[in-house]
Amino acid sequence: MNLYALALVMEALLGWPLPSSTSGLFLVYGVILIVAGVFGTPVNLWTGISMAVVGGVFLVWSRIRPI
């Protein structure tokens, strides 16, 4: 089974597309790490920024060219 078929099955079972939920999780965890990085270690800040950027790219990509 290829990734396209898996994404179609997940969308049929869950009711929402898989890339949107993945990008949402990256954005939420990124924001949590950014907040933790502001009050804690800089590693959390850089990791949170990179996760938020990746989540934003995934979100734009899923809106422009969905699977």
C-alpha positions in Angstrom: 0.0 0.0 0.0 1.5 3.4 -1.0 1.2 6.6 1.0 -1.5 8.0 -1.3 -3.8 5.0 -0.6 -3.0 5.2 3.1 -3.9 8.9 3.2 -7.2 8.2 1.4 -8.1 5.4 3.9 -7.2 7.6 6.9 -9.3 10.4 5.5 -12.3 8.0 5.0 -12.0 6.6 8.4 -11.2 9.7 10.4 -13.2 12.2 8.4 -10.3 14.7 8.0 -7.2 14.7 5.9 -4.0 13.4 7.5 -1.7 16.3 6.4 -4.0 18.9 8.1 -3.9 17.0 11.4 -0.2 16.5 11.2 0.5 20.2 10.5 -1.9 21.1 13.3 0.0 19.0 15.8 3.4 20.4 14.7 2.0 23.9 15.1 0.5 23.2 18.6 3.7 21.5 19.9 5.8 24.2 18.3 4.0 26.9 20.2 4.2 25.0 23.4 7.9 24.6 23.0 8.3 28.3 22.1 6.6 29.3 25.3 8.7 26.8 27.3 11.8 28.1 25.6 11.0 31.7 26.5 11.0 30.7 30.2 13.5 27.9 30.0 16.3 26.5 27.9 17.1 28.0 24.5 16.9 24.4 23.0 13.2 24.4 23.5 12.9 27.8 21.8 14.8 26.8 18.7 13.1 23.4 18.5 9.7 25.1 18.9 10.5 27.7 16.2 11.5 25.0 13.8 8.5 22.8 14.5 6.2 25.8 14.0 7.8 26.6 10.7 7.5 22.9 9.6 3.9 22.9 10.7 3.2 26.1 8.7 4.8 24.7 5.6 2.8 21.5 6.0 -0.4 23.5 6.4 0.2 25.6 3.3 1.2 22.6 1.3 -1.9 20.7 2.3 -4.1 23.6 1.3 -2.4 24.3 -2.0 -1.8 20.7 -3.1 -3.7 18.1 -1.1 -2.9 14.5 -1.4 
